[in-house]
């Protein structure tokens, strides 16, 4: 099978890393057969014209990399959406016997494709304006209520209040918390939003609470949350699906920002020889309207990551992509104040720094933990070392000493 050229304005370009005993050009041909018009045997129901119009073209096959161009006519964007897109560029190819491994590393969409999606309604700029950091452009600071499950609504709200008063811009539910009996969503949301209002009245600051509405009836749950005053919605995109995010954004994206968690992504993205890269998932989240997305900690935190892949994911939701607004990258997983200078050095300042244990694990409690995290960010913004800043910021000093001796 020969390599061809393709107009990028009329094709979706997908890049695969392939592991196979076959020569790479033949391996790429197997993907073309499976994801295009072919099959394992010649059939009399096809024609050369059908093959030419609708089968993907091999643009590159070298080493372990195969680049394929899928004609725009293959896609039913308005009705099929992202599910149908994934069925084409990331469908049965993973199960082909002759390919020991295939990983979808990247995808590039033509302008006409991107125009079919509205993307983030608030985006990074909108979230910054709401919180009031659109002039300073400092990183946002957030936390997850800990323990992640088990607290009743009143305790959840008091923990959130302490985090907000300590300096957090964002408090989010854990991805495992939705509407359990010990913490019903409606009661939890009402009490936390009361805490949000108290923060505003006491400090003048506007803060965000991302309530997790990941559920079977996500649109109804979202409406209930908005009726109760929610100012941010959270969705677990891999478990709920891209269509759920897209519908959520279409219906409510103009009202409140949407915080997107990537729980379970590791089952898809972690194996370097099989699956789909986080960069691809990030692009799909942006198309579907996510305003914030967890992208990793650039090798600083507790979760497995490849720093370059985290950087690629962050770039995927912030670089130019048609007229779509940039989304806000979220860094979370084992972070605390001492990690902040290195994290900002690697990831830049246009990030949300999310710490759970790194806030609530402070010896003096949640408020002091939030203060230590904000103080670390302030030190970086002032171009001071944490050691120097800690001399006059007790909460930071205590947290640095506490973690050092654990």
BALOBA-1460 file (C-alpha; in Angstrom, 3 decimals):
// residues 406
<rec num="1" residu="x" x="0.000" y="0.000" z="0.000"/>
<rec num="2" residu="x" x="1.554" y="3.287" z="-1.122"/>
<rec num="3" residu="x" x="1.725" y="6.569" z="0.755"/>
<rec num="4" residu="x" x="-0.297" y="9.492" z="-0.594"/>
<rec num="5" residu="x" x="-0.895" y="13.192" z="-0.040"/>
<rec num="6" residu="x" x="-4.018" y="14.724" z="1.478"/>
<rec num="7" residu="x" x="-5.419" y="18.215" z="1.867"/>
<rec num="8" residu="x" x="-5.367" y="18.992" z="5.628"/>
<rec num="9" residu="x" x="-8.391" y="21.256" z="5.188"/>
<rec num="10" residu="x" x="-10.485" y="18.279" z="4.143"/>
<rec num="11" residu="x" x="-9.082" y="15.510" z="6.320"/>
<rec num="12" residu="x" x="-8.764" y="14.547" z="9.962"/>
<rec num="13" residu="x" x="-5.094" y="13.683" z="10.476"/>
<rec num="14" residu="x" x="-4.376" y="10.956" z="13.037"/>
<rec num="15" residu="x" x="-0.934" y="9.889" z="14.240"/>
<rec num="16" residu="x" x="-0.403" y="6.357" z="15.587"/>
<rec num="17" residu="x" x="2.472" y="4.611" z="17.294"/>
<rec num="18" residu="x" x="2.455" y="0.980" z="16.172"/>
<rec num="19" residu="x" x="4.055" y="-2.139" z="17.597"/>
<rec num="20" residu="x" x="4.034" y="-5.029" z="15.139"/>
<rec num="21" residu="x" x="6.209" y="-7.650" z="13.472"/>
<rec num="22" residu="x" x="4.882" y="-6.342" z="10.161"/>
<rec num="23" residu="x" x="6.771" y="-3.621" z="8.293"/>
<rec num="24" residu="x" x="5.298" y="-0.288" z="9.338"/>
<rec num="25" residu="x" x="3.749" y="0.388" z="5.915"/>
<rec num="26" residu="x" x="1.909" y="-2.955" z="6.006"/>
<rec num="27" residu="x" x="0.870" y="-2.360" z="9.605"/>
<rec num="28" residu="x" x="-0.523" y="1.024" z="8.606"/>
<rec num="29" residu="x" x="-2.357" y="-0.720" z="5.787"/>
<rec num="30" residu="x" x="-4.096" y="-2.967" z="8.303"/>
<rec num="31" residu="x" x="-5.395" y="0.107" z="10.101"/>
<rec num="32" residu="x" x="-6.582" y="1.564" z="6.792"/>
<rec num="33" residu="x" x="-8.476" y="-1.652" z="6.004"/>
<rec num="34" residu="x" x="-10.115" y="-1.882" z="9.432"/>
<rec num="35" residu="x" x="-11.031" y="1.774" z="9.822"/>
<rec num="36" residu="x" x="-11.835" y="2.500" z="6.188"/>
<rec num="37" residu="x" x="-13.637" y="0.636" z="3.435"/>
<rec num="38" residu="x" x="-11.674" y="-2.613" z="3.464"/>
<rec num="39" residu="x" x="-11.828" y="-5.906" z="5.308"/>
<rec num="40" residu="x" x="-9.705" y="-9.065" z="5.588"/>
<rec num="41" residu="x" x="-10.816" y="-10.397" z="2.186"/>
<rec num="42" residu="x" x="-11.679" y="-8.847" z="-1.160"/>
<rec num="43" residu="x" x="-15.412" y="-8.262" z="-1.496"/>
<rec num="44" residu="x" x="-17.547" y="-7.595" z="-4.546"/>
<rec num="45" residu="x" x="-19.647" y="-4.916" z="-2.926"/>
<rec num="46" residu="x" x="-17.033" y="-2.202" z="-3.026"/>
<rec num="47" residu="x" x="-15.510" y="-0.218" z="-5.877"/>
<rec num="48" residu="x" x="-12.265" y="1.629" z="-6.461"/>
<rec num="49" residu="x" x="-14.242" y="4.878" z="-6.350"/>
<rec num="50" residu="x" x="-15.612" y="4.068" z="-2.875"/>
<rec num="51" residu="x" x="-12.098" y="3.234" z="-1.703"/>
<rec num="52" residu="x" x="-10.714" y="6.460" z="-3.115"/>
<rec num="53" residu="x" x="-13.438" y="8.664" z="-1.635"/>
<rec num="54" residu="x" x="-13.873" y="7.175" z="1.822"/>
<rec num="55" residu="x" x="-10.813" y="5.165" z="2.829"/>
<rec num="56" residu="x" x="-8.071" y="6.835" z="4.904"/>
<rec num="57" residu="x" x="-4.793" y="7.637" z="3.188"/>
<rec num="58" residu="x" x="-1.344" y="6.825" z="4.578"/>
<rec num="59" residu="x" x="0.659" y="10.056" z="4.733"/>
<rec num="60" residu="x" x="3.651" y="8.667" z="6.611"/>
<rec num="61" residu="x" x="4.920" y="5.250" z="7.690"/>
<rec num="62" residu="x" x="8.359" y="5.295" z="9.249"/>
<rec num="63" residu="x" x="9.885" y="3.619" z="12.274"/>
<rec num="64" residu="x" x="6.904" y="2.973" z="14.533"/>
<rec num="65" residu="x" x="4.874" y="5.983" z="13.432"/>
<rec num="66" residu="x" x="1.973" y="5.909" z="10.985"/>
<rec num="67" residu="x" x="0.084" y="9.055" z="10.003"/>
<rec num="68" residu="x" x="-3.323" y="8.612" z="8.385"/>
<rec num="69" residu="x" x="-5.665" y="11.139" z="6.777"/>
<rec num="70" residu="x" x="-9.397" y="10.422" z="7.105"/>
<rec num="71" residu="x" x="-11.665" y="12.205" z="4.589"/>
<rec num="72" residu="x" x="-14.158" y="14.619" z="6.132"/>
<rec num="73" residu="x" x="-16.946" y="12.755" z="4.346"/>
<rec num="74" residu="x" x="-16.331" y="9.821" z="6.707"/>
<rec num="75" residu="x" x="-17.629" y="11.854" z="9.642"/>
<rec num="76" residu="x" x="-21.191" y="12.594" z="10.736"/>
<rec num="77" residu="x" x="-20.259" y="15.514" z="12.983"/>
<rec num="78" residu="x" x="-23.683" y="17.074" z="13.591"/>
<rec num="79" residu="x" x="-25.372" y="13.838" z="14.606"/>
<rec num="80" residu="x" x="-22.547" y="11.398" z="15.306"/>
<rec num="81" residu="x" x="-20.382" y="13.852" z="17.226"/>
<rec num="82" residu="x" x="-17.343" y="12.683" z="19.164"/>
<rec num="83" residu="x" x="-18.598" y="9.066" z="19.591"/>
<rec num="84" residu="x" x="-18.628" y="8.597" z="15.839"/>
<rec num="85" residu="x" x="-15.285" y="10.380" z="15.461"/>
<rec num="86" residu="x" x="-13.702" y="7.997" z="17.956"/>
<rec num="87" residu="x" x="-15.255" y="4.971" z="16.255"/>
<rec num="88" residu="x" x="-13.291" y="5.941" z="13.143"/>
<rec num="89" residu="x" x="-9.912" y="7.147" z="14.414"/>
<rec num="90" residu="x" x="-9.838" y="4.931" z="17.532"/>
<rec num="91" residu="x" x="-12.118" y="2.003" z="16.750"/>
<rec num="92" residu="x" x="-11.430" y="-1.692" z="16.160"/>
<rec num="93" residu="x" x="-7.788" y="-1.080" z="15.254"/>
<rec num="94" residu="x" x="-6.719" y="-1.776" z="18.864"/>
<rec num="95" residu="x" x="-7.947" y="-5.361" z="18.561"/>
<rec num="96" residu="x" x="-6.179" y="-6.301" z="15.314"/>
<rec num="97" residu="x" x="-4.289" y="-9.556" z="15.855"/>
<rec num="98" residu="x" x="-1.322" y="-8.582" z="13.670"/>
<rec num="99" residu="x" x="-0.709" y="-5.426" z="15.679"/>
<rec num="100" residu="x" x="0.717" y="-6.078" z="19.122"/>
<rec num="101" residu="x" x="0.032" y="-2.495" z="20.103"/>
<rec num="102" residu="x" x="-1.398" y="0.720" z="18.696"/>
<rec num="103" residu="x" x="-1.557" y="4.108" z="20.418"/>
<rec num="104" residu="x" x="-3.389" y="7.102" z="18.991"/>
<rec num="105" residu="x" x="-0.818" y="9.784" z="19.771"/>
<rec num="106" residu="x" x="-2.342" y="12.881" z="18.186"/>
<rec num="107" residu="x" x="-5.152" y="14.126" z="16.006"/>
<rec num="108" residu="x" x="-5.531" y="17.334" z="14.006"/>
<rec num="109" residu="x" x="-8.935" y="18.567" z="12.915"/>
<rec num="110" residu="x" x="-9.565" y="20.842" z="9.897"/>
<rec num="111" residu="x" x="-11.155" y="24.257" z="10.379"/>
<rec num="112" residu="x" x="-14.547" y="23.168" z="9.074"/>
<rec num="113" residu="x" x="-14.602" y="20.356" z="11.624"/>
<rec num="114" residu="x" x="-13.750" y="22.642" z="14.560"/>
<rec num="115" residu="x" x="-16.458" y="25.117" z="13.484"/>
<rec num="116" residu="x" x="-19.092" y="22.525" z="14.377"/>
<rec num="117" residu="x" x="-18.163" y="22.848" z="18.068"/>
<rec num="118" residu="x" x="-18.508" y="25.878" z="20.336"/>
<rec num="119" residu="x" x="-15.823" y="24.798" z="22.795"/>
<rec num="120" residu="x" x="-15.444" y="26.372" z="26.260"/>
<rec num="121" residu="x" x="-17.976" y="29.132" z="26.912"/>
<rec num="122" residu="x" x="-16.047" y="30.711" z="29.802"/>
<rec num="123" residu="x" x="-12.574" y="29.313" z="29.164"/>
<rec num="124" residu="x" x="-9.505" y="30.425" z="31.042"/>
<rec num="125" residu="x" x="-10.218" y="34.117" z="30.585"/>
<rec num="126" residu="x" x="-13.806" y="33.844" z="31.767"/>
<rec num="127" residu="x" x="-12.860" y="31.924" z="34.900"/>
<rec num="128" residu="x" x="-10.091" y="34.429" z="35.648"/>
<rec num="129" residu="x" x="-12.526" y="37.339" z="35.282"/>
<rec num="130" residu="x" x="-14.991" y="35.712" z="37.650"/>
<rec num="131" residu="x" x="-12.343" y="35.167" z="40.329"/>
<rec num="132" residu="x" x="-10.590" y="38.490" z="39.646"/>
<rec num="133" residu="x" x="-7.159" y="37.348" z="38.486"/>
<rec num="134" residu="x" x="-7.475" y="38.565" z="34.913"/>
<rec num="135" residu="x" x="-5.030" y="41.396" z="35.681"/>
<rec num="136" residu="x" x="-2.506" y="39.668" z="37.969"/>
<rec num="137" residu="x" x="-2.575" y="36.377" z="35.988"/>
<rec num="138" residu="x" x="-1.386" y="34.412" z="39.004"/>
<rec num="139" residu="x" x="-2.049" y="30.666" z="39.124"/>
<rec num="140" residu="x" x="-5.333" y="29.732" z="40.726"/>
<rec num="141" residu="x" x="-5.261" y="27.705" z="43.931"/>
<rec num="142" residu="x" x="-7.793" y="25.017" z="44.726"/>
<rec num="143" residu="x" x="-8.495" y="22.000" z="46.885"/>
<rec num="144" residu="x" x="-10.566" y="18.847" z="47.096"/>
<rec num="145" residu="x" x="-12.504" y="18.318" z="50.299"/>
<rec num="146" residu="x" x="-10.803" y="15.534" z="52.280"/>
<rec num="147" residu="x" x="-11.568" y="12.847" z="53.171"/>
<rec num="148" residu="x" x="-12.881" y="12.419" z="49.662"/>
<rec num="149" residu="x" x="-15.961" y="10.575" z="50.905"/>
<rec num="150" residu="x" x="-17.568" y="10.172" z="54.298"/>
<rec num="151" residu="x" x="-18.229" y="13.730" z="55.459"/>
<rec num="152" residu="x" x="-21.827" y="14.927" z="55.890"/>
<rec num="153" residu="x" x="-22.966" y="18.117" z="54.112"/>
<rec num="154" residu="x" x="-22.432" y="20.429" z="57.101"/>
<rec num="155" residu="x" x="-18.857" y="19.244" z="57.636"/>
<rec num="156" residu="x" x="-18.136" y="19.401" z="53.901"/>
<rec num="157" residu="x" x="-19.288" y="23.020" z="53.898"/>
<rec num="158" residu="x" x="-17.207" y="23.940" z="56.956"/>
<rec num="159" residu="x" x="-14.088" y="22.400" z="55.385"/>
<rec num="160" residu="x" x="-14.785" y="24.286" z="52.138"/>
<rec num="161" residu="x" x="-15.246" y="27.545" z="54.058"/>
<rec num="162" residu="x" x="-11.903" y="27.119" z="55.813"/>
<rec num="163" residu="x" x="-10.188" y="26.448" z="52.467"/>
<rec num="164" residu="x" x="-11.785" y="29.512" z="50.878"/>
<rec num="165" residu="x" x="-10.926" y="31.792" z="53.794"/>
<rec num="166" residu="x" x="-7.361" y="30.504" z="53.652"/>
<rec num="167" residu="x" x="-7.059" y="31.677" z="50.052"/>
<rec num="168" residu="x" x="-8.400" y="28.953" z="47.755"/>
<rec num="169" residu="x" x="-10.108" y="30.172" z="44.594"/>
<rec num="170" residu="x" x="-11.744" y="26.805" z="43.987"/>
<rec num="171" residu="x" x="-13.077" y="23.923" z="46.041"/>
<rec num="172" residu="x" x="-14.203" y="20.824" z="44.177"/>
<rec num="173" residu="x" x="-15.910" y="17.579" z="45.032"/>
<rec num="174" residu="x" x="-13.892" y="14.426" z="44.704"/>
<rec num="175" residu="x" x="-14.605" y="12.503" z="41.523"/>
<rec num="176" residu="x" x="-16.130" y="9.678" z="43.609"/>
<rec num="177" residu="x" x="-18.645" y="11.925" z="45.381"/>
<rec num="178" residu="x" x="-21.985" y="12.613" z="43.725"/>
<rec num="179" residu="x" x="-25.144" y="11.898" z="45.728"/>
<rec num="180" residu="x" x="-24.391" y="9.277" z="48.378"/>
<rec num="181" residu="x" x="-26.676" y="8.864" z="51.385"/>
<rec num="182" residu="x" x="-24.083" y="10.279" z="53.788"/>
<rec num="183" residu="x" x="-23.793" y="13.472" z="51.724"/>
<rec num="184" residu="x" x="-26.815" y="14.159" z="49.472"/>
<rec num="185" residu="x" x="-26.016" y="16.482" z="46.579"/>
<rec num="186" residu="x" x="-28.809" y="18.995" z="47.184"/>
<rec num="187" residu="x" x="-28.045" y="19.458" z="50.878"/>
<rec num="188" residu="x" x="-24.277" y="19.545" z="50.291"/>
<rec num="189" residu="x" x="-24.562" y="22.108" z="47.511"/>
<rec num="190" residu="x" x="-26.883" y="24.361" z="49.509"/>
<rec num="191" residu="x" x="-24.573" y="24.402" z="52.515"/>
<rec num="192" residu="x" x="-21.363" y="24.899" z="50.492"/>
<rec num="193" residu="x" x="-22.910" y="27.759" z="48.515"/>
<rec num="194" residu="x" x="-23.894" y="29.355" z="51.829"/>
<rec num="195" residu="x" x="-20.193" y="29.154" z="52.688"/>
<rec num="196" residu="x" x="-19.351" y="30.748" z="49.333"/>
<rec num="197" residu="x" x="-21.689" y="33.620" z="50.146"/>
<rec num="198" residu="x" x="-20.121" y="34.081" z="53.573"/>
<rec num="199" residu="x" x="-16.679" y="34.264" z="52.001"/>
<rec num="200" residu="x" x="-17.935" y="36.988" z="49.662"/>
<rec num="201" residu="x" x="-19.481" y="38.997" z="52.481"/>
<rec num="202" residu="x" x="-16.424" y="38.684" z="54.736"/>
<rec num="203" residu="x" x="-13.629" y="39.149" z="52.192"/>
<rec num="204" residu="x" x="-15.161" y="40.520" z="48.994"/>
<rec num="205" residu="x" x="-13.655" y="37.576" z="47.085"/>
<rec num="206" residu="x" x="-15.599" y="35.513" z="44.556"/>
<rec num="207" residu="x" x="-14.777" y="31.817" z="44.745"/>
<rec num="208" residu="x" x="-15.937" y="28.719" z="42.874"/>
<rec num="209" residu="x" x="-17.388" y="25.425" z="44.066"/>
<rec num="210" residu="x" x="-17.315" y="22.616" z="41.494"/>
<rec num="211" residu="x" x="-20.173" y="20.292" z="42.415"/>
<rec num="212" residu="x" x="-19.867" y="16.844" z="40.889"/>
<rec num="213" residu="x" x="-22.988" y="16.071" z="38.850"/>
<rec num="214" residu="x" x="-21.629" y="12.952" z="37.079"/>
<rec num="215" residu="x" x="-24.758" y="10.812" z="36.874"/>
<rec num="216" residu="x" x="-27.153" y="8.903" z="34.651"/>
<rec num="217" residu="x" x="-29.479" y="11.921" z="34.405"/>
<rec num="218" residu="x" x="-26.758" y="14.522" z="34.158"/>
<rec num="219" residu="x" x="-28.829" y="17.290" z="32.561"/>
<rec num="220" residu="x" x="-31.544" y="17.020" z="35.204"/>
<rec num="221" residu="x" x="-28.905" y="16.945" z="37.923"/>
<rec num="222" residu="x" x="-27.232" y="20.010" z="36.409"/>
<rec num="223" residu="x" x="-30.551" y="21.888" z="36.348"/>
<rec num="224" residu="x" x="-31.161" y="21.001" z="39.986"/>
<rec num="225" residu="x" x="-27.676" y="22.227" z="40.879"/>
<rec num="226" residu="x" x="-28.203" y="25.521" z="39.072"/>
<rec num="227" residu="x" x="-31.592" y="25.999" z="40.711"/>
<rec num="228" residu="x" x="-29.814" y="25.693" z="44.062"/>
<rec num="229" residu="x" x="-27.233" y="28.343" z="43.133"/>
<rec num="230" residu="x" x="-24.275" y="26.329" z="41.818"/>
<rec num="231" residu="x" x="-21.573" y="28.510" z="40.231"/>
<rec num="232" residu="x" x="-19.549" y="25.671" z="38.663"/>
<rec num="233" residu="x" x="-20.414" y="22.151" z="37.479"/>
<rec num="234" residu="x" x="-18.042" y="19.188" z="37.497"/>
<rec num="235" residu="x" x="-18.140" y="16.121" z="35.257"/>
<rec num="236" residu="x" x="-16.050" y="12.939" z="35.121"/>
<rec num="237" residu="x" x="-15.690" y="12.935" z="31.345"/>
<rec num="238" residu="x" x="-14.267" y="9.445" z="30.735"/>
<rec num="239" residu="x" x="-16.914" y="7.680" z="32.808"/>
<rec num="240" residu="x" x="-19.795" y="9.896" z="31.628"/>
<rec num="241" residu="x" x="-18.692" y="10.232" z="28.006"/>
<rec num="242" residu="x" x="-17.886" y="13.090" z="25.665"/>
<rec num="243" residu="x" x="-21.496" y="13.406" z="24.545"/>
<rec num="244" residu="x" x="-22.535" y="14.021" z="28.150"/>
<rec num="245" residu="x" x="-20.004" y="16.847" z="28.390"/>
<rec num="246" residu="x" x="-21.079" y="18.268" z="25.034"/>
<rec num="247" residu="x" x="-24.768" y="18.245" z="25.971"/>
<rec num="248" residu="x" x="-23.964" y="19.729" z="29.367"/>
<rec num="249" residu="x" x="-22.012" y="22.555" z="27.765"/>
<rec num="250" residu="x" x="-24.634" y="23.146" z="25.084"/>
<rec num="251" residu="x" x="-27.407" y="23.365" z="27.668"/>
<rec num="252" residu="x" x="-25.686" y="25.146" z="30.560"/>
<rec num="253" residu="x" x="-22.217" y="26.224" z="29.431"/>
<rec num="254" residu="x" x="-23.205" y="29.868" z="29.095"/>
<rec num="255" residu="x" x="-24.434" y="29.960" z="32.700"/>
<rec num="256" residu="x" x="-21.537" y="28.507" z="34.718"/>
<rec num="257" residu="x" x="-18.058" y="27.129" z="33.973"/>
<rec num="258" residu="x" x="-17.589" y="23.369" z="33.623"/>
<rec num="259" residu="x" x="-14.772" y="21.651" z="35.515"/>
<rec num="260" residu="x" x="-13.701" y="18.400" z="33.830"/>
<rec num="261" residu="x" x="-12.070" y="15.575" z="35.776"/>
<rec num="262" residu="x" x="-10.265" y="12.804" z="33.900"/>
<rec num="263" residu="x" x="-10.725" y="9.935" z="36.372"/>
<rec num="264" residu="x" x="-10.114" y="6.506" z="34.732"/>
<rec num="265" residu="x" x="-8.055" y="8.088" z="31.955"/>
<rec num="266" residu="x" x="-5.029" y="6.014" z="32.986"/>
<rec num="267" residu="x" x="-6.727" y="2.877" z="31.687"/>
<rec num="268" residu="x" x="-6.652" y="4.520" z="28.257"/>
<rec num="269" residu="x" x="-3.563" y="6.742" z="28.322"/>
<rec num="270" residu="x" x="-0.930" y="5.150" z="30.566"/>
<rec num="271" residu="x" x="0.352" y="2.283" z="28.386"/>
<rec num="272" residu="x" x="2.893" y="3.793" z="25.953"/>
<rec num="273" residu="x" x="2.127" y="1.067" z="23.374"/>
<rec num="274" residu="x" x="-1.653" y="0.829" z="23.587"/>
<rec num="275" residu="x" x="-4.578" y="3.210" z="23.864"/>
<rec num="276" residu="x" x="-5.035" y="6.934" z="23.329"/>
<rec num="277" residu="x" x="-2.817" y="9.775" z="24.510"/>
<rec num="278" residu="x" x="-4.126" y="12.325" z="27.010"/>
<rec num="279" residu="x" x="-3.387" y="15.008" z="24.416"/>
<rec num="280" residu="x" x="-6.083" y="13.568" z="22.162"/>
<rec num="281" residu="x" x="-8.583" y="13.359" z="25.020"/>
<rec num="282" residu="x" x="-7.740" y="16.953" z="25.948"/>
<rec num="283" residu="x" x="-8.548" y="18.176" z="22.439"/>
<rec num="284" residu="x" x="-11.890" y="16.369" z="22.566"/>
<rec num="285" residu="x" x="-12.715" y="17.907" z="25.962"/>
<rec num="286" residu="x" x="-12.014" y="21.352" z="24.564"/>
<rec num="287" residu="x" x="-14.199" y="20.746" z="21.515"/>
<rec num="288" residu="x" x="-17.013" y="19.577" z="23.796"/>
<rec num="289" residu="x" x="-16.891" y="22.670" z="26.001"/>
<rec num="290" residu="x" x="-14.813" y="21.912" z="29.092"/>
<rec num="291" residu="x" x="-13.620" y="25.140" z="30.765"/>
<rec num="292" residu="x" x="-11.119" y="23.414" z="33.062"/>
<rec num="293" residu="x" x="-9.390" y="20.047" z="32.618"/>
<rec num="294" residu="x" x="-7.006" y="18.020" z="34.769"/>
<rec num="295" residu="x" x="-3.807" y="17.512" z="32.765"/>
<rec num="296" residu="x" x="-1.309" y="16.207" z="35.352"/>
<rec num="297" residu="x" x="1.482" y="17.646" z="37.473"/>
<rec num="298" residu="x" x="4.362" y="17.713" z="34.972"/>
<rec num="299" residu="x" x="6.296" y="15.117" z="36.975"/>
<rec num="300" residu="x" x="6.035" y="16.948" z="40.304"/>
<rec num="301" residu="x" x="3.189" y="15.140" z="42.135"/>
<rec num="302" residu="x" x="2.241" y="11.584" z="43.129"/>
<rec num="303" residu="x" x="0.523" y="10.352" z="39.967"/>
<rec num="304" residu="x" x="2.279" y="8.551" z="37.142"/>
<rec num="305" residu="x" x="3.082" y="10.917" z="34.322"/>
<rec num="306" residu="x" x="5.426" y="11.717" z="31.501"/>
<rec num="307" residu="x" x="6.124" y="15.466" z="31.867"/>
<rec num="308" residu="x" x="6.125" y="16.057" z="28.113"/>
<rec num="309" residu="x" x="2.723" y="14.403" z="27.797"/>
<rec num="310" residu="x" x="1.333" y="16.649" z="30.526"/>
<rec num="311" residu="x" x="2.770" y="19.655" z="28.697"/>
<rec num="312" residu="x" x="1.247" y="18.435" z="25.425"/>
<rec num="313" residu="x" x="-2.146" y="18.049" z="27.118"/>
<rec num="314" residu="x" x="-1.977" y="21.558" z="28.568"/>
<rec num="315" residu="x" x="-0.974" y="22.924" z="25.171"/>
<rec num="316" residu="x" x="-3.849" y="21.071" z="23.509"/>
<rec num="317" residu="x" x="-6.410" y="23.064" z="25.509"/>
<rec num="318" residu="x" x="-4.635" y="26.421" z="25.330"/>
<rec num="319" residu="x" x="-3.064" y="26.699" z="21.865"/>
<rec num="320" residu="x" x="-4.928" y="28.169" z="18.912"/>
<rec num="321" residu="x" x="-7.729" y="25.873" z="17.751"/>
<rec num="322" residu="x" x="-10.034" y="27.658" z="15.346"/>
<rec num="323" residu="x" x="-12.037" y="30.223" z="17.310"/>
<rec num="324" residu="x" x="-12.317" y="28.089" z="20.447"/>
<rec num="325" residu="x" x="-11.391" y="29.738" z="23.732"/>
<rec num="326" residu="x" x="-8.429" y="28.339" z="25.680"/>
<rec num="327" residu="x" x="-9.414" y="26.153" z="28.630"/>
<rec num="328" residu="x" x="-7.751" y="26.259" z="32.062"/>
<rec num="329" residu="x" x="-5.261" y="23.402" z="32.773"/>
<rec num="330" residu="x" x="-5.608" y="21.875" z="36.257"/>
<rec num="331" residu="x" x="-2.629" y="20.285" z="38.003"/>
<rec num="332" residu="x" x="-3.527" y="17.876" z="40.808"/>
<rec num="333" residu="x" x="-2.231" y="14.780" z="42.544"/>
<rec num="334" residu="x" x="0.037" y="14.859" z="45.598"/>
<rec num="335" residu="x" x="0.946" y="18.546" z="45.493"/>
<rec num="336" residu="x" x="1.821" y="20.806" z="48.444"/>
<rec num="337" residu="x" x="3.383" y="24.224" z="48.948"/>
<rec num="338" residu="x" x="6.943" y="22.985" z="48.495"/>
<rec num="339" residu="x" x="6.161" y="21.788" z="44.958"/>
<rec num="340" residu="x" x="4.886" y="25.122" z="43.694"/>
<rec num="341" residu="x" x="8.105" y="26.752" z="42.382"/>
<rec num="342" residu="x" x="9.063" y="23.695" z="40.328"/>
<rec num="343" residu="x" x="5.513" y="23.174" z="39.100"/>
<rec num="344" residu="x" x="5.190" y="26.772" z="37.899"/>
<rec num="345" residu="x" x="8.648" y="26.571" z="36.345"/>
<rec num="346" residu="x" x="7.528" y="23.563" z="34.292"/>
<rec num="347" residu="x" x="3.884" y="24.428" z="33.647"/>
<rec num="348" residu="x" x="3.786" y="28.220" z="33.667"/>
<rec num="349" residu="x" x="1.375" y="30.497" z="35.516"/>
<rec num="350" residu="x" x="-1.765" y="29.768" z="33.513"/>
<rec num="351" residu="x" x="-2.711" y="26.772" z="35.646"/>
<rec num="352" residu="x" x="-5.014" y="25.794" z="38.484"/>
<rec num="353" residu="x" x="-2.995" y="24.231" z="41.314"/>
<rec num="354" residu="x" x="-5.188" y="21.686" z="43.054"/>
<rec num="355" residu="x" x="-4.040" y="20.177" z="46.364"/>
<rec num="356" residu="x" x="-5.972" y="17.891" z="48.701"/>
<rec num="357" residu="x" x="-3.654" y="16.454" z="51.324"/>
<rec num="358" residu="x" x="-1.344" y="19.369" z="50.649"/>
<rec num="359" residu="x" x="-4.016" y="21.645" z="52.143"/>
<rec num="360" residu="x" x="-5.860" y="19.544" z="54.705"/>
<rec num="361" residu="x" x="-2.682" y="17.818" z="55.908"/>
<rec num="362" residu="x" x="-1.273" y="21.014" z="57.417"/>
<rec num="363" residu="x" x="-0.582" y="20.526" z="61.152"/>
<rec num="364" residu="x" x="-2.699" y="23.593" z="61.914"/>
<rec num="365" residu="x" x="-5.662" y="22.621" z="59.779"/>
<rec num="366" residu="x" x="-7.302" y="23.373" z="56.450"/>
<rec num="367" residu="x" x="-7.206" y="27.155" z="56.668"/>
<rec num="368" residu="x" x="-3.479" y="27.166" z="57.374"/>
<rec num="369" residu="x" x="-2.927" y="24.624" z="54.594"/>
<rec num="370" residu="x" x="-4.715" y="26.827" z="52.074"/>
<rec num="371" residu="x" x="-2.701" y="29.795" z="53.296"/>
<rec num="372" residu="x" x="0.563" y="27.892" z="52.842"/>
<rec num="373" residu="x" x="-0.367" y="27.037" z="49.248"/>
<rec num="374" residu="x" x="-1.308" y="30.634" z="48.425"/>
<rec num="375" residu="x" x="1.840" y="31.900" z="50.133"/>
<rec num="376" residu="x" x="3.960" y="29.614" z="47.967"/>
<rec num="377" residu="x" x="2.271" y="30.996" z="44.845"/>
<rec num="378" residu="x" x="2.747" y="34.559" z="46.105"/>
<rec num="379" residu="x" x="6.435" y="33.865" z="46.679"/>
<rec num="380" residu="x" x="6.875" y="32.744" z="43.077"/>
<rec num="381" residu="x" x="4.944" y="35.763" z="41.807"/>
<rec num="382" residu="x" x="7.226" y="38.010" z="43.892"/>
<rec num="383" residu="x" x="10.279" y="36.138" z="42.557"/>
<rec num="384" residu="x" x="11.312" y="35.070" z="46.046"/>
<rec num="385" residu="x" x="12.485" y="31.671" z="47.252"/>
<rec num="386" residu="x" x="10.195" y="29.681" z="49.536"/>
<rec num="387" residu="x" x="12.903" y="29.674" z="52.190"/>
<rec num="388" residu="x" x="13.045" y="33.455" z="52.200"/>
<rec num="389" residu="x" x="9.239" y="33.844" z="52.023"/>
<rec num="390" residu="x" x="8.728" y="31.368" z="54.874"/>
<rec num="391" residu="x" x="10.642" y="33.610" z="57.266"/>
<rec num="392" residu="x" x="7.663" y="35.977" z="57.361"/>
<rec num="393" residu="x" x="4.860" y="33.530" z="56.487"/>
<rec num="394" residu="x" x="4.312" y="31.094" z="59.338"/>
<rec num="395" residu="x" x="1.849" y="28.781" z="57.575"/>
<rec num="396" residu="x" x="4.298" y="28.171" z="54.745"/>
<rec num="397" residu="x" x="7.183" y="27.588" z="57.139"/>
<rec num="398" residu="x" x="5.218" y="25.042" z="59.170"/>
<rec num="399" residu="x" x="4.079" y="23.103" z="56.080"/>
<rec num="400" residu="x" x="7.564" y="22.952" z="54.599"/>
<rec num="401" residu="x" x="8.959" y="21.663" z="57.893"/>
<rec num="402" residu="x" x="6.076" y="19.214" z="58.340"/>
<rec num="403" residu="x" x="6.487" y="17.561" z="54.948"/>
<rec num="404" residu="x" x="10.292" y="17.516" z="55.214"/>
<rec num="405" residu="x" x="10.101" y="15.411" z="58.367"/>
<rec num="406" residu="x" x="7.387" y="12.996" z="57.279"/>
